[in-house]
Amino acid sequence: MRANPGQFKDRRFLDAMERVAAACARHGLVGGFNVDNLEGGRHWIGRGFRMIAFSADFRLLAGALKAGVDGLRGAG
């Protein structure tokens, strides 16, 4: 059975990532993972991944823009 894209908590996805981490460890390679939050980053570091990309540029920019707009709205 095939998993749908974006199902990052699906057991098949998690099992596949465990296999990737094991293969990296076995071959002396660095595994990487993209996370959206600190909890996810800590989880994947704990599973053996050493190259962590945090969020995405558009999410970081959107968050900064929202914080700026919210701050300006409260200034008046």
C-alpha positions in Angstrom: 0.0 0.0 0.0 1.3 3.4 -1.0 1.5 6.4 1.4 0.1 9.8 0.5 2.6 12.6 0.2 3.0 14.7 3.4 2.1 11.9 5.8 5.2 12.4 8.0 3.7 10.5 10.9 2.8 7.5 8.8 4.6 4.4 10.1 5.9 3.6 6.7 7.6 6.9 6.4 9.1 6.7 9.9 10.4 3.2 9.2 12.0 4.4 6.0 13.7 7.2 7.8 15.0 4.8 10.4 16.5 2.8 7.5 18.1 5.9 6.1 19.6 6.8 9.5 21.0 3.2 9.9 22.4 3.3 6.4 24.1 6.6 7.0 25.6 5.3 10.3 26.8 2.1 8.6 28.5 4.0 5.8 29.8 7.0 7.7 27.5 9.4 6.0 25.7 12.4 7.3 21.9 12.2 7.1 19.8 15.3 6.7 16.3 16.3 7.5 14.1 19.4 7.1 12.1 20.3 10.2 9.4 22.9 11.0 9.9 23.2 14.8 12.4 22.6 17.6 10.6 19.4 18.7 11.0 17.9 15.3 14.6 18.9 15.1 15.4 17.4 18.5 13.6 14.2 17.5 15.5 13.7 14.2 18.9 14.6 15.8 18.1 12.0 18.4 17.5 9.5 15.6 21.0 10.1 14.2 20.5 12.9 11.6 23.2 15.5 11.8 22.3 18.0 9.0 19.1 19.8 10.1 17.5 22.4 7.9 15.1 24.6 9.9 11.8 25.6 8.3 11.7 27.2 4.9 12.5 30.7 3.7 8.9 31.6 2.9 7.8 30.4 6.4 10.5 32.4 8.2 9.8 35.5 6.1 6.0 35.2 6.7 6.6 34.8 10.5 8.8 37.9 10.6 6.3 39.9 8.5 3.5 38.9 10.8 5.5 39.9 13.9 6.3 43.2 12.3 2.7 44.0 11.3 1.4 42.9 14.7 3.9 45.1 16.3 3.0 48.1 14.2 -0.7 47.6 14.8 -0.1 47.8 18.5 2.0 51.0 18.1 -1.0 53.3 17.3 
